Amino acid sequence: MISGLRDHVLSLACLRHGLSALQGRGMDRLPADLTAPLEGALVQRLDKNELRRAFRVAVSALLTEMRLVNEPLARRLQEPLTELAAV
């Protein structure tokens, strides 16, 4: 799930940058300042704390991407997504 969320955030960024979002084809052409923070969404170990940490990073990246495209939607979803990531 965390990997899928991360991939969706990268796909949304591809669309915003006019790159192909299909099957990750444009991800390698995204700017490093956009992709670098998402490295934190890579799961390093299969334990509860690590999964929570990576999920929080992925949710944060999703909210950031949403703010760039649709600020009202990001504001509306920030609280429920942040609460979900805090569980």
PDB file of N, CA, C and O in Angstrom:
ATOM      1  N   MET A   1       0.818  -1.177   0.000  1.00  0.00           N
ATOM      2  CA  MET A   1       0.000   0.000   0.000  1.00  0.00           C
ATOM      3  C   MET A   1       0.872   1.255   0.000  1.00  0.00           C
ATOM      4  O   MET A   1       0.590   2.209  -0.725  1.00  0.00           O
ATOM      5  N   ILE A   2       1.909   1.254   0.796  1.00  0.00           N
ATOM      6  CA  ILE A   2       2.779   2.431   0.884  1.00  0.00           C
ATOM      7  C   ILE A   2       3.484   2.664  -0.444  1.00  0.00           C
ATOM      8  O   ILE A   2       3.570   3.795  -0.923  1.00  0.00           O
ATOM      9  N   SER A   3       3.978   1.607  -1.024  1.00  0.00           N
ATOM     10  CA  SER A   3       4.639   1.708  -2.328  1.00  0.00           C
ATOM     11  C   SER A   3       3.661   2.199  -3.396  1.00  0.00           C
ATOM     12  O   SER A   3       4.015   3.018  -4.245  1.00  0.00           O
ATOM     13  N   GLY A   4       2.438   1.696  -3.346  1.00  0.00           N
ATOM     14  CA  GLY A   4       1.420   2.121  -4.304  1.00  0.00           C
ATOM     15  C   GLY A   4       1.096   3.596  -4.155  1.00  0.00           C
ATOM     16  O   GLY A   4       0.946   4.302  -5.152  1.00  0.00           O
ATOM     17  N   LEU A   5       0.986   4.070  -2.912  1.00  0.00           N
ATOM     18  CA  LEU A   5       0.721   5.486  -2.671  1.00  0.00           C
ATOM     19  C   LEU A   5       1.869   6.326  -3.206  1.00  0.00           C
ATOM     20  O   LEU A   5       1.652   7.347  -3.858  1.00  0.00           O
ATOM     21  N   ARG A   6       3.076   5.895  -2.930  1.00  0.00           N
ATOM     22  CA  ARG A   6       4.266   6.607  -3.426  1.00  0.00           C
ATOM     23  C   ARG A   6       4.251   6.679  -4.951  1.00  0.00           C
ATOM     24  O   ARG A   6       4.529   7.731  -5.527  1.00  0.00           O
ATOM     25  N   ASP A   7       3.930   5.568  -5.602  1.00  0.00           N
ATOM     26  CA  ASP A   7       3.872   5.541  -7.065  1.00  0.00           C
ATOM     27  C   ASP A   7       2.784   6.468  -7.600  1.00  0.00           C
ATOM     28  O   ASP A   7       2.972   7.118  -8.629  1.00  0.00           O
ATOM     29  N   HIS A   8       1.654   6.531  -6.911  1.00  0.00           N
ATOM     30  CA  HIS A   8       0.576   7.426  -7.344  1.00  0.00           C
ATOM     31  C   HIS A   8       0.985   8.884  -7.210  1.00  0.00           C
ATOM     32  O   HIS A   8       0.674   9.699  -8.079  1.00  0.00           O
ATOM     33  N   VAL A   9       1.673   9.216  -6.141  1.00  0.00           N
ATOM     34  CA  VAL A   9       2.159  10.590  -5.968  1.00  0.00           C
ATOM     35  C   VAL A   9       3.118  10.936  -7.112  1.00  0.00           C
ATOM     36  O   VAL A   9       3.044  12.025  -7.682  1.00  0.00           O
ATOM     37  N   LEU A  10       4.001  10.019  -7.438  1.00  0.00           N
ATOM     38  CA  LEU A  10       4.937  10.260  -8.544  1.00  0.00           C
ATOM     39  C   LEU A  10       4.200  10.368  -9.877  1.00  0.00           C
ATOM     40  O   LEU A  10       4.577  11.177 -10.725  1.00  0.00           O
ATOM     41  N   SER A  11       3.173   9.578 -10.068  1.00  0.00           N
ATOM     42  CA  SER A  11       2.370   9.663 -11.300  1.00  0.00           C
ATOM     43  C   SER A  11       1.663  11.012 -11.398  1.00  0.00           C
ATOM     44  O   SER A  11       1.616  11.614 -12.470  1.00  0.00           O
ATOM     45  N   LEU A  12       1.114  11.486 -10.279  1.00  0.00           N
ATOM     46  CA  LEU A  12       0.471  12.797 -10.278  1.00  0.00           C
ATOM     47  C   LEU A  12       1.483  13.895 -10.616  1.00  0.00           C
ATOM     48  O   LEU A  12       1.175  14.829 -11.357  1.00  0.00           O
ATOM     49  N   ALA A  13       2.680  13.772 -10.068  1.00  0.00           N
ATOM     50  CA  ALA A  13       3.727  14.752 -10.367  1.00  0.00           C
ATOM     51  C   ALA A  13       4.098  14.699 -11.852  1.00  0.00           C
ATOM     52  O   ALA A  13       4.342  15.735 -12.470  1.00  0.00           O
ATOM     53  N   CYS A  14       4.141  13.504 -12.415  1.00  0.00           N
ATOM     54  CA  CYS A  14       4.423  13.372 -13.854  1.00  0.00           C
ATOM     55  C   CYS A  14       3.376  14.117 -14.672  1.00  0.00           C
ATOM     56  O   CYS A  14       3.715  14.855 -15.598  1.00  0.00           O
ATOM     57  N   LEU A  15       2.111  13.925 -14.331  1.00  0.00           N
ATOM     58  CA  LEU A  15       1.039  14.616 -15.058  1.00  0.00           C
ATOM     59  C   LEU A  15       1.204  16.127 -14.949  1.00  0.00           C
ATOM     60  O   LEU A  15       1.057  16.848 -15.935  1.00  0.00           O
ATOM     61  N   ARG A  16       1.506  16.594 -13.759  1.00  0.00           N
ATOM     62  CA  ARG A  16       1.678  18.030 -13.538  1.00  0.00           C
ATOM     63  C   ARG A  16       2.844  18.593 -14.350  1.00  0.00           C
ATOM     64  O   ARG A  16       2.814  19.749 -14.771  1.00  0.00           O
ATOM     65  N   HIS A  17       3.864  17.775 -14.565  1.00  0.00           N
ATOM     66  CA  HIS A  17       5.048  18.212 -15.318  1.00  0.00           C
ATOM     67  C   HIS A  17       4.957  17.874 -16.806  1.00  0.00           C
ATOM     68  O   HIS A  17       5.918  18.077 -17.549  1.00  0.00           O
ATOM     69  N   GLY A  18       3.820  17.366 -17.238  1.00  0.00           N
ATOM     70  CA  GLY A  18       3.640  17.047 -18.650  1.00  0.00           C
ATOM     71  C   GLY A  18       4.407  15.810 -19.099  1.00  0.00           C
ATOM     72  O   GLY A  18       4.734  15.672 -20.278  1.00  0.00           O
ATOM     73  N   LEU A  19       4.692  14.914 -18.164  1.00  0.00           N
ATOM     74  CA  LEU A  19       5.412  13.679 -18.474  1.00  0.00           C
ATOM     75  C   LEU A  19       4.444  12.507 -18.478  1.00  0.00           C
ATOM     76  O   LEU A  19       3.350  12.600 -17.922  1.00  0.00           O
ATOM     77  N   SER A  20       4.834  11.425 -19.090  1.00  0.00           N
ATOM     78  CA  SER A  20       3.996  10.235 -19.114  1.00  0.00           C
ATOM     79  C   SER A  20       3.893   9.645 -17.707  1.00  0.00           C
ATOM     80  O   SER A  20       4.898   9.374 -17.049  1.00  0.00           O
ATOM     81  N   ALA A  21       2.654   9.456 -17.271  1.00  0.00           N
ATOM     82  CA  ALA A  21       2.422   8.852 -15.959  1.00  0.00           C
ATOM     83  C   ALA A  21       2.149   7.365 -16.089  1.00  0.00           C
ATOM     84  O   ALA A  21       2.045   6.666 -15.081  1.00  0.00           O
ATOM     85  N   LEU A  22       2.034   6.878 -17.295  1.00  0.00           N
ATOM     86  CA  LEU A  22       1.702   5.485 -17.555  1.00  0.00           C
ATOM     87  C   LEU A  22       2.864   4.573 -17.190  1.00  0.00           C
ATOM     88  O   LEU A  22       3.956   4.701 -17.744  1.00  0.00           O
ATOM     89  N   GLN A  23       2.635   3.668 -16.276  1.00  0.00           N
ATOM     90  CA  GLN A  23       3.606   2.657 -15.859  1.00  0.00           C
ATOM     91  C   GLN A  23       4.954   3.256 -15.451  1.00  0.00           C
ATOM     92  O   GLN A  23       6.002   2.643 -15.657  1.00  0.00           O
ATOM     93  N   GLY A  24       4.917   4.445 -14.878  1.00  0.00           N
ATOM     94  CA  GLY A  24       6.130   5.078 -14.358  1.00  0.00           C
ATOM     95  C   GLY A  24       7.104   5.570 -15.403  1.00  0.00           C
ATOM     96  O   GLY A  24       8.269   5.816 -15.088  1.00  0.00           O
ATOM     97  N   ARG A  25       6.663   5.719 -16.631  1.00  0.00           N
ATOM     98  CA  ARG A  25       7.600   6.077 -17.708  1.00  0.00           C
ATOM     99  C   ARG A  25       8.252   7.439 -17.555  1.00  0.00           C
ATOM    100  O   ARG A  25       9.375   7.637 -18.017  1.00  0.00           O
ATOM    101  N   GLY A  26       7.573   8.378 -16.918  1.00  0.00           N
ATOM    102  CA  GLY A  26       8.149   9.715 -16.800  1.00  0.00           C
ATOM    103  C   GLY A  26       8.824   9.984 -15.471  1.00  0.00           C
ATOM    104  O   GLY A  26       9.410  11.050 -15.279  1.00  0.00           O
ATOM    105  N   MET A  27       8.753   9.043 -14.557  1.00  0.00           N
ATOM    106  CA  MET A  27       9.272   9.284 -13.211  1.00  0.00           C
ATOM    107  C   MET A  27      10.751   9.619 -13.189  1.00  0.00           C
ATOM    108  O   MET A  27      11.189  10.422 -12.365  1.00  0.00           O
ATOM    109  N   ASP A  28      11.513   9.031 -14.060  1.00  0.00           N
ATOM    110  CA  ASP A  28      12.953   9.275 -14.064  1.00  0.00           C
ATOM    111  C   ASP A  28      13.298  10.672 -14.573  1.00  0.00           C
ATOM    112  O   ASP A  28      14.443  11.107 -14.454  1.00  0.00           O
ATOM    113  N   ARG A  29      12.315  11.378 -15.139  1.00  0.00           N
ATOM    114  CA  ARG A  29      12.558  12.727 -15.661  1.00  0.00           C
ATOM    115  C   ARG A  29      12.032  13.810 -14.727  1.00  0.00           C
ATOM    116  O   ARG A  29      12.108  14.997 -15.044  1.00  0.00           O
ATOM    117  N   LEU A  30      11.506  13.408 -13.589  1.00  0.00           N
ATOM    118  CA  LEU A  30      11.040  14.383 -12.608  1.00  0.00           C
ATOM    119  C   LEU A  30      12.235  15.051 -11.943  1.00  0.00           C
ATOM    120  O   LEU A  30      13.296  14.440 -11.818  1.00  0.00           O
ATOM    121  N   PRO A  31      12.073  16.307 -11.515  1.00  0.00           N
ATOM    122  CA  PRO A  31      13.183  16.998 -10.845  1.00  0.00           C
ATOM    123  C   PRO A  31      13.562  16.313  -9.524  1.00  0.00           C
ATOM    124  O   PRO A  31      12.703  15.797  -8.809  1.00  0.00           O
ATOM    125  N   ALA A  32      14.829  16.321  -9.226  1.00  0.00           N
ATOM    126  CA  ALA A  32      15.340  15.666  -8.017  1.00  0.00           C
ATOM    127  C   ALA A  32      14.745  16.267  -6.751  1.00  0.00           C
ATOM    128  O   ALA A  32      14.542  15.550  -5.772  1.00  0.00           O
ATOM    129  N   ASP A  33      14.460  17.564  -6.747  1.00  0.00           N
ATOM    130  CA  ASP A  33      13.892  18.174  -5.545  1.00  0.00           C
ATOM    131  C   ASP A  33      12.476  17.659  -5.268  1.00  0.00           C
ATOM    132  O   ASP A  33      11.980  17.787  -4.149  1.00  0.00           O
ATOM    133  N   LEU A  34      11.839  17.090  -6.258  1.00  0.00           N
ATOM    134  CA  LEU A  34      10.529  16.483  -6.074  1.00  0.00           C
ATOM    135  C   LEU A  34      10.643  15.025  -5.650  1.00  0.00           C
ATOM    136  O   LEU A  34       9.892  14.569  -4.787  1.00  0.00           O
ATOM    137  N   THR A  35      11.561  14.303  -6.241  1.00  0.00           N
ATOM    138  CA  THR A  35      11.682  12.872  -5.955  1.00  0.00           C
ATOM    139  C   THR A  35      12.468  12.564  -4.676  1.00  0.00           C
ATOM    140  O   THR A  35      12.205  11.556  -4.020  1.00  0.00           O
ATOM    141  N   ALA A  36      13.418  13.414  -4.321  1.00  0.00           N
ATOM    142  CA  ALA A  36      14.259  13.142  -3.145  1.00  0.00           C
ATOM    143  C   ALA A  36      13.455  12.951  -1.859  1.00  0.00           C
ATOM    144  O   ALA A  36      13.730  12.003  -1.122  1.00  0.00           O
ATOM    145  N   PRO A  37      12.477  13.804  -1.556  1.00  0.00           N
ATOM    146  CA  PRO A  37      11.714  13.583  -0.327  1.00  0.00           C
ATOM    147  C   PRO A  37      10.949  12.256  -0.329  1.00  0.00           C
ATOM    148  O   PRO A  37      10.703  11.683   0.732  1.00  0.00           O
ATOM    149  N   LEU A  38      10.577  11.773  -1.501  1.00  0.00           N
ATOM    150  CA  LEU A  38       9.832  10.515  -1.577  1.00  0.00           C
ATOM    151  C   LEU A  38      10.700   9.293  -1.300  1.00  0.00           C
ATOM    152  O   LEU A  38      10.174   8.198  -1.102  1.00  0.00           O
ATOM    153  N   GLU A  39      12.002   9.461  -1.281  1.00  0.00           N
ATOM    154  CA  GLU A  39      12.871   8.343  -0.898  1.00  0.00           C
ATOM    155  C   GLU A  39      12.566   7.906   0.533  1.00  0.00           C
ATOM    156  O   GLU A  39      12.754   6.746   0.897  1.00  0.00           O
ATOM    157  N   GLY A  40      12.095   8.851   1.327  1.00  0.00           N
ATOM    158  CA  GLY A  40      11.715   8.536   2.701  1.00  0.00           C
ATOM    159  C   GLY A  40      10.486   7.651   2.794  1.00  0.00           C
ATOM    160  O   GLY A  40      10.209   7.083   3.850  1.00  0.00           O
ATOM    161  N   ALA A  41       9.744   7.526   1.695  1.00  0.00           N
ATOM    162  CA  ALA A  41       8.560   6.667   1.678  1.00  0.00           C
ATOM    163  C   ALA A  41       8.916   5.223   1.315  1.00  0.00           C
ATOM    164  O   ALA A  41       8.038   4.364   1.243  1.00  0.00           O
ATOM    165  N   LEU A  42      10.193   4.963   1.090  1.00  0.00           N
ATOM    166  CA  LEU A  42      10.627   3.587   0.830  1.00  0.00           C
ATOM    167  C   LEU A  42      10.752   2.859   2.163  1.00  0.00           C
ATOM    168  O   LEU A  42      11.414   3.336   3.084  1.00  0.00           O
ATOM    169  N   VAL A  43      10.117   1.719   2.251  1.00  0.00           N
ATOM    170  CA  VAL A  43      10.137   0.935   3.492  1.00  0.00           C
ATOM    171  C   VAL A  43      11.483   0.242   3.622  1.00  0.00           C
ATOM    172  O   VAL A  43      11.919  -0.460   2.710  1.00  0.00           O
ATOM    173  N   GLN A  44      12.138   0.439   4.754  1.00  0.00           N
ATOM    174  CA  GLN A  44      13.465  -0.147   4.984  1.00  0.00           C
ATOM    175  C   GLN A  44      13.410  -1.485   5.729  1.00  0.00           C
ATOM    176  O   GLN A  44      14.242  -2.365   5.509  1.00  0.00           O
ATOM    177  N   ARG A  45      12.416  -1.622   6.613  1.00  0.00           N
ATOM    178  CA  ARG A  45      12.250  -2.848   7.405  1.00  0.00           C
ATOM    179  C   ARG A  45      10.757  -3.112   7.560  1.00  0.00           C
ATOM    180  O   ARG A  45       9.938  -2.199   7.457  1.00  0.00           O
ATOM    181  N   LEU A  46      10.420  -4.366   7.809  1.00  0.00           N
ATOM    182  CA  LEU A  46       9.009  -4.720   7.997  1.00  0.00           C
ATOM    183  C   LEU A  46       8.659  -4.753   9.481  1.00  0.00           C
ATOM    184  O   LEU A  46       8.386  -5.809  10.050  1.00  0.00           O
ATOM    185  N   ASP A  47       8.674  -3.578  10.088  1.00  0.00           N
ATOM    186  CA  ASP A  47       8.188  -3.475  11.458  1.00  0.00           C
ATOM    187  C   ASP A  47       7.221  -2.304  11.526  1.00  0.00           C
ATOM    188  O   ASP A  47       7.232  -1.424  10.665  1.00  0.00           O
ATOM    189  N   LYS A  48       6.392  -2.302  12.550  1.00  0.00           N
ATOM    190  CA  LYS A  48       5.288  -1.349  12.668  1.00  0.00           C
ATOM    191  C   LYS A  48       5.764   0.110  12.608  1.00  0.00           C
ATOM    192  O   LYS A  48       5.174   0.922  11.896  1.00  0.00           O
ATOM    193  N   ASN A  49       6.795   0.436  13.328  1.00  0.00           N
ATOM    194  CA  ASN A  49       7.272   1.822  13.360  1.00  0.00           C
ATOM    195  C   ASN A  49       7.793   2.279  12.006  1.00  0.00           C
ATOM    196  O   ASN A  49       7.551   3.412  11.590  1.00  0.00           O
ATOM    197  N   GLU A  50       8.499   1.406  11.329  1.00  0.00           N
ATOM    198  CA  GLU A  50       9.036   1.750  10.002  1.00  0.00           C
ATOM    199  C   GLU A  50       7.909   1.929   8.998  1.00  0.00           C
ATOM    200  O   GLU A  50       7.945   2.857   8.190  1.00  0.00           O
ATOM    201  N   LEU A  51       6.912   1.057   9.037  1.00  0.00           N
ATOM    202  CA  LEU A  51       5.786   1.177   8.118  1.00  0.00           C
ATOM    203  C   LEU A  51       5.024   2.476   8.376  1.00  0.00           C
ATOM    204  O   LEU A  51       4.614   3.155   7.435  1.00  0.00           O
ATOM    205  N   ARG A  52       4.842   2.809   9.613  1.00  0.00           N
ATOM    206  CA  ARG A  52       4.165   4.070   9.941  1.00  0.00           C
ATOM    207  C   ARG A  52       4.959   5.276   9.459  1.00  0.00           C
ATOM    208  O   ARG A  52       4.397   6.222   8.908  1.00  0.00           O
ATOM    209  N   ARG A  53       6.256   5.233   9.670  1.00  0.00           N
ATOM    210  CA  ARG A  53       7.126   6.341   9.238  1.00  0.00           C
ATOM    211  C   ARG A  53       7.033   6.543   7.733  1.00  0.00           C
ATOM    212  O   ARG A  53       6.826   7.663   7.265  1.00  0.00           O
ATOM    213  N   ALA A  54       7.185   5.471   6.979  1.00  0.00           N
ATOM    214  CA  ALA A  54       7.144   5.555   5.518  1.00  0.00           C
ATOM    215  C   ALA A  54       5.770   6.018   5.029  1.00  0.00           C
ATOM    216  O   ALA A  54       5.674   6.778   4.066  1.00  0.00           O
ATOM    217  N   PHE A  55       4.708   5.557   5.696  1.00  0.00           N
ATOM    218  CA  PHE A  55       3.364   5.966   5.317  1.00  0.00           C
ATOM    219  C   PHE A  55       3.160   7.461   5.562  1.00  0.00           C
ATOM    220  O   PHE A  55       2.550   8.146   4.741  1.00  0.00           O
ATOM    221  N   ARG A  56       3.666   7.968   6.682  1.00  0.00           N
ATOM    222  CA  ARG A  56       3.557   9.408   6.965  1.00  0.00           C
ATOM    223  C   ARG A  56       4.263  10.228   5.884  1.00  0.00           C
ATOM    224  O   ARG A  56       3.750  11.262   5.456  1.00  0.00           O
ATOM    225  N   VAL A  57       5.424   9.777   5.447  1.00  0.00           N
ATOM    226  CA  VAL A  57       6.162  10.481   4.393  1.00  0.00           C
ATOM    227  C   VAL A  57       5.352  10.471   3.093  1.00  0.00           C
ATOM    228  O   VAL A  57       5.256  11.493   2.413  1.00  0.00           O
ATOM    229  N   ALA A  58       4.775   9.326   2.750  1.00  0.00           N
ATOM    230  CA  ALA A  58       3.999   9.217   1.518  1.00  0.00           C
ATOM    231  C   ALA A  58       2.755  10.100   1.575  1.00  0.00           C
ATOM    232  O   ALA A  58       2.420  10.757   0.589  1.00  0.00           O
ATOM    233  N   VAL A  59       2.068  10.125   2.714  1.00  0.00           N
ATOM    234  CA  VAL A  59       0.876  10.965   2.863  1.00  0.00           C
ATOM    235  C   VAL A  59       1.265  12.441   2.774  1.00  0.00           C
ATOM    236  O   VAL A  59       0.564  13.233   2.144  1.00  0.00           O
ATOM    237  N   SER A  60       2.360  12.802   3.390  1.00  0.00           N
ATOM    238  CA  SER A  60       2.832  14.183   3.321  1.00  0.00           C
ATOM    239  C   SER A  60       3.124  14.586   1.871  1.00  0.00           C
ATOM    240  O   SER A  60       2.788  15.693   1.451  1.00  0.00           O
ATOM    241  N   ALA A  61       3.742  13.693   1.123  1.00  0.00           N
ATOM    242  CA  ALA A  61       4.042  13.972  -0.287  1.00  0.00           C
ATOM    243  C   ALA A  61       2.753  14.103  -1.097  1.00  0.00           C
ATOM    244  O   ALA A  61       2.659  14.948  -1.986  1.00  0.00           O
ATOM    245  N   LEU A  62       1.774  13.275  -0.790  1.00  0.00           N
ATOM    246  CA  LEU A  62       0.485  13.362  -1.479  1.00  0.00           C
ATOM    247  C   LEU A  62      -0.157  14.722  -1.209  1.00  0.00           C
ATOM    248  O   LEU A  62      -0.639  15.373  -2.137  1.00  0.00           O
ATOM    249  N   LEU A  63      -0.168  15.149   0.031  1.00  0.00           N
ATOM    250  CA  LEU A  63      -0.750  16.445   0.365  1.00  0.00           C
ATOM    251  C   LEU A  63       0.004  17.592  -0.315  1.00  0.00           C
ATOM    252  O   LEU A  63      -0.613  18.551  -0.777  1.00  0.00           O
ATOM    253  N   THR A  64       1.306  17.495  -0.373  1.00  0.00           N
ATOM    254  CA  THR A  64       2.106  18.512  -1.055  1.00  0.00           C
ATOM    255  C   THR A  64       1.739  18.591  -2.528  1.00  0.00           C
ATOM    256  O   THR A  64       1.545  19.681  -3.067  1.00  0.00           O
ATOM    257  N   GLU A  65       1.643  17.446  -3.175  1.00  0.00           N
ATOM    258  CA  GLU A  65       1.281  17.400  -4.595  1.00  0.00           C
ATOM    259  C   GLU A  65      -0.131  17.960  -4.810  1.00  0.00           C
ATOM    260  O   GLU A  65      -0.380  18.692  -5.768  1.00  0.00           O
ATOM    261  N   MET A  66      -1.039  17.607  -3.915  1.00  0.00           N
ATOM    262  CA  MET A  66      -2.409  18.123  -4.031  1.00  0.00           C
ATOM    263  C   MET A  66      -2.436  19.644  -3.902  1.00  0.00           C
ATOM    264  O   MET A  66      -3.150  20.319  -4.644  1.00  0.00           O
ATOM    265  N   ARG A  67      -1.661  20.183  -2.964  1.00  0.00           N
ATOM    266  CA  ARG A  67      -1.638  21.642  -2.769  1.00  0.00           C
ATOM    267  C   ARG A  67      -1.216  22.368  -4.044  1.00  0.00           C
ATOM    268  O   ARG A  67      -1.708  23.457  -4.340  1.00  0.00           O
ATOM    269  N   LEU A  68      -0.312  21.762  -4.786  1.00  0.00           N
ATOM    270  CA  LEU A  68       0.190  22.391  -6.009  1.00  0.00           C
ATOM    271  C   LEU A  68      -0.847  22.414  -7.120  1.00  0.00           C
ATOM    272  O   LEU A  68      -0.767  23.235  -8.033  1.00  0.00           O
ATOM    273  N   VAL A  69      -1.812  21.519  -7.043  1.00  0.00           N
ATOM    274  CA  VAL A  69      -2.805  21.400  -8.109  1.00  0.00           C
ATOM    275  C   VAL A  69      -4.182  21.890  -7.676  1.00  0.00           C
ATOM    276  O   VAL A  69      -4.893  22.533  -8.448  1.00  0.00           O
ATOM    277  N   ASN A  70      -4.553  21.580  -6.432  1.00  0.00           N
ATOM    278  CA  ASN A  70      -5.906  21.896  -5.974  1.00  0.00           C
ATOM    279  C   ASN A  70      -5.855  22.191  -4.469  1.00  0.00           C
ATOM    280  O   ASN A  70      -6.083  21.309  -3.641  1.00  0.00           O
ATOM    281  N   GLU A  71      -5.557  23.432  -4.142  1.00  0.00           N
ATOM    282  CA  GLU A  71      -5.403  23.837  -2.741  1.00  0.00           C
ATOM    283  C   GLU A  71      -6.657  23.585  -1.909  1.00  0.00           C
ATOM    284  O   GLU A  71      -6.537  23.103  -0.782  1.00  0.00           O
ATOM    285  N   PRO A  72      -7.852  23.887  -2.410  1.00  0.00           N
ATOM    286  CA  PRO A  72      -9.047  23.613  -1.602  1.00  0.00           C
ATOM    287  C   PRO A  72      -9.208  22.126  -1.265  1.00  0.00           C
ATOM    288  O   PRO A  72      -9.587  21.783  -0.145  1.00  0.00           O
ATOM    289  N   LEU A  73      -8.928  21.263  -2.210  1.00  0.00           N
ATOM    290  CA  LEU A  73      -9.020  19.824  -1.956  1.00  0.00           C
ATOM    291  C   LEU A  73      -7.984  19.402  -0.917  1.00  0.00           C
ATOM    292  O   LEU A  73      -8.287  18.619  -0.017  1.00  0.00           O
ATOM    293  N   ALA A  74      -6.772  19.916  -1.040  1.00  0.00           N
ATOM    294  CA  ALA A  74      -5.716  19.580  -0.075  1.00  0.00           C
ATOM    295  C   ALA A  74      -6.105  20.026   1.331  1.00  0.00           C
ATOM    296  O   ALA A  74      -5.889  19.296   2.298  1.00  0.00           O
ATOM    297  N   ARG A  75      -6.678  21.223   1.447  1.00  0.00           N
ATOM    298  CA  ARG A  75      -7.109  21.705   2.761  1.00  0.00           C
ATOM    299  C   ARG A  75      -8.195  20.802   3.341  1.00  0.00           C
ATOM    300  O   ARG A  75      -8.185  20.492   4.532  1.00  0.00           O
ATOM    301  N   ARG A  76      -9.131  20.385   2.490  1.00  0.00           N
ATOM    302  CA  ARG A  76     -10.231  19.542   2.949  1.00  0.00           C
ATOM    303  C   ARG A  76      -9.751  18.166   3.402  1.00  0.00           C
ATOM    304  O   ARG A  76     -10.296  17.602   4.350  1.00  0.00           O
ATOM    305  N   LEU A  77      -8.740  17.624   2.735  1.00  0.00           N
ATOM    306  CA  LEU A  77      -8.270  16.271   3.032  1.00  0.00           C
ATOM    307  C   LEU A  77      -7.108  16.218   4.020  1.00  0.00           C
ATOM    308  O   LEU A  77      -6.748  15.142   4.498  1.00  0.00           O
ATOM    309  N   GLN A  78      -6.529  17.354   4.324  1.00  0.00           N
ATOM    310  CA  GLN A  78      -5.355  17.342   5.191  1.00  0.00           C
ATOM    311  C   GLN A  78      -5.634  16.705   6.550  1.00  0.00           C
ATOM    312  O   GLN A  78      -4.877  15.837   6.984  1.00  0.00           O
ATOM    313  N   GLU A  79      -6.679  17.107   7.213  1.00  0.00           N
ATOM    314  CA  GLU A  79      -6.957  16.566   8.544  1.00  0.00           C
ATOM    315  C   GLU A  79      -7.221  15.058   8.518  1.00  0.00           C
ATOM    316  O   GLU A  79      -6.596  14.322   9.282  1.00  0.00           O
ATOM    317  N   PRO A  80      -8.144  14.569   7.646  1.00  0.00           N
ATOM    318  CA  PRO A  80      -8.371  13.111   7.679  1.00  0.00           C
ATOM    319  C   PRO A  80      -7.140  12.294   7.263  1.00  0.00           C
ATOM    320  O   PRO A  80      -6.892  11.223   7.817  1.00  0.00           O
ATOM    321  N   LEU A  81      -6.379  12.793   6.298  1.00  0.00           N
ATOM    322  CA  LEU A  81      -5.182  12.044   5.882  1.00  0.00           C
ATOM    323  C   LEU A  81      -4.108  12.061   6.972  1.00  0.00           C
ATOM    324  O   LEU A  81      -3.440  11.056   7.217  1.00  0.00           O
ATOM    325  N   THR A  82      -3.955  13.208   7.615  1.00  0.00           N
ATOM    326  CA  THR A  82      -2.976  13.301   8.703  1.00  0.00           C
ATOM    327  C   THR A  82      -3.367  12.401   9.860  1.00  0.00           C
ATOM    328  O   THR A  82      -2.512  11.751  10.461  1.00  0.00           O
ATOM    329  N   GLU A  83      -4.655  12.360  10.176  1.00  0.00           N
ATOM    330  CA  GLU A  83      -5.120  11.462  11.226  1.00  0.00           C
ATOM    331  C   GLU A  83      -4.891  10.005  10.854  1.00  0.00           C
ATOM    332  O   GLU A  83      -4.481   9.203  11.693  1.00  0.00           O
ATOM    333  N   LEU A  84      -5.153   9.666   9.609  1.00  0.00           N
ATOM    334  CA  LEU A  84      -4.938   8.291   9.141  1.00  0.00           C
ATOM    335  C   LEU A  84      -3.466   7.909   9.273  1.00  0.00           C
ATOM    336  O   LEU A  84      -3.143   6.802   9.703  1.00  0.00           O
ATOM    337  N   ALA A  85      -2.590   8.817   8.905  1.00  0.00           N
ATOM    338  CA  ALA A  85      -1.163   8.536   8.970  1.00  0.00           C
ATOM    339  C   ALA A  85      -0.641   8.476  10.402  1.00  0.00           C
ATOM    340  O   ALA A  85       0.426   7.915  10.653  1.00  0.00           O
ATOM    341  N   ALA A  86      -1.384   9.049  11.331  1.00  0.00           N
ATOM    342  CA  ALA A  86      -0.936   9.066  12.733  1.00  0.00           C
ATOM    343  C   ALA A  86      -1.331   7.813  13.483  1.00  0.00           C
ATOM    344  O   ALA A  86      -0.847   7.587  14.592  1.00  0.00           O
ATOM    345  N   VAL A  87      -2.190   6.995  12.914  1.00  0.00           N
ATOM    346  CA  VAL A  87      -2.693   5.794  13.605  1.00  0.00           C
ATOM    347  C   VAL A  87      -1.596   4.764  13.733  1.00  0.00           C
ATOM    348  O   VAL A  87      -1.822   3.687  14.284  1.00  0.00           O
TER     349      VAL A  87
END
